[in-house]
Amino acid sequence: MKITSYRDLTVWQKAMRLVKAVYDLTSMFPKSELYTLTSQIRRSAISIASNIAEGKARGTRKDYRHFLLNAYGSWAELETQIEISKQLPFNKELNFKEIDGLLDETMRMLNVLISKLK
């Protein structure tokens, strides 16, 4: 399959699934977290998909790699925020399995893409 748009990238599609899973999970956070952890987690997830798309749309290999590295940084932020969430008492009953799987898959795909663009 020929890649003609960021929409064709499996890593972007996976990142979009991650955004959806993040919204589903954070919708169960307490309202007191809406402008703190919930907001930060959502922004980090959105940033991953957005940076992948922007990098691909820029058209140069150098720009693409730069934005993939930004996406990877957002991935690290999101992973950290999810780990913080797991340690908070209000999230003990929530299921983080889907998020953890998508985080792992997205990180692996980003690593491969970044290393191929060196």
N, C-alpha and C positions, 0 to 999 in steps of 0.2 A: 504494500500500500504506500502510495506517495504522500508525503507530508506536505500539504500546501498551506496549512494554517495551524496555529497553536491548538485549535479545537481537535486536530487530528492526533495530537500528542497524547499517548497513554498516560504520561505523568501528569499532564494538565487535567485529564479526565479523572484520574485518581485524586488529585488535589481538590477537584470540585466535589467529589464524593466525601472527602474529608470535611469540607466546609459544611455540607449538609449534615453530616454526623455531629459536627461541633454544635451547630444550631440546635439539633435535636437534644443533645446532651445538656447544653447550657440553658435550654428552656425549662429544665427541671431544677436549676439552681434557685436559691432563695431570691426574692425580689431585692433584698438588701445588697446583693452582689451585682445587680444590673449595671451599675456605672463603674464597677471596679473589675473584678475578675472575669465576669461574663463578657463585658465589652472587650477587654484585652485579649481574651482567648479567641473571640470571634474575629477581631482585627488581624491577629497573627495568622489564623487559618486563611482568611481572605487574601492576605498578603502573599502567601505561598502561590496560590493560583494566579494572582494578578502579576506577580513578577515573572512567572513562567510565560504567561501570555505576552507581557510587554517585551521580554527578551527576545522571544521568537519573532515578534512583529518588527523589531528594530532592524533586522535584516543582516547584521554583521555577526560574524562568529564571536568577536571580542565582546560586543554588547550582549549577545545571547548568554555567554558564559558569565559576564558580570551580573546579569539579572538572575541567572540560576543560582549564583552564590548568594545573592540577596534572598532568594526564596529559601535557600538552605539555612540562612540566618533566622528567617521567620519560622522555619521548621523547628529550630533549636529553642526559640522563644516559646513556641506552642507546646513543645514537649515538656519544657520546664513548667509552664503554667498548668498543664494537665497533671504533672506530678504534684504540684502544690495543691491542686484541687483534690487529689486522692487523699491527701493528708488532713483535709479539713473535715470536721465532724459532720457537717450537713451533707457530705457526699459519700458517706460510708455505704449507703444502699444503692448507689448508682453503678451501672455497668459500663466500664471503660474499655471493654474488650474490642469493640469495633474501632474506636478511636485509636487504640494502641496498634492494632493491625494496620490501619490505614497510614498511621504515622511511620511505621516501620517500612511499609512498601514504598511510600513516597520518598523517604530518605534514601532508600536503596536506588531507586530510579534516578533521583537527583545526582547521587554520587556517580553513577554510570555516565550520565549525560555530561556532567562537569569534567570527568576524566577524559572523555572522548573529545572535548573541545579545547584541550590544553595545546 
